[in-house]
Amino acid sequence: LLRPVGPRPDHAPAARFAAERHAGAARGGEPESIGGFRIGQNVQHPRFGLGVIVDAEGSGSHTCVQVNFDAHGMKLLDLKYAKLTAA
């Protein structure tokens, strides 16, 4: 018989990580702050322009955010080096 190929949902660590991070928002709390930013926040970058934070990983000085920029698409940026500002 045929079986689906690919990762099973219970083996998707990124999905579990995102679900745990957003659990506070689902219970009526505020989304977790990520280096002063939050998922869904509009940001401005000097080179890439306007974008929206769609995901984050890491913690402390090793935090990266995934931003969907209007003109440049998805980028993974290290908050230590990225010059993001709230838009």
ABEGO torsion letter per residue (X at the ends): XBBBBEBBAAABAAAAAAAAAAAAAAAGBBBBBBGGBBBGBBBBBAAAEBBBBABBBEBEAABBBBBBBAAAEBBBBBAAABBBBBX
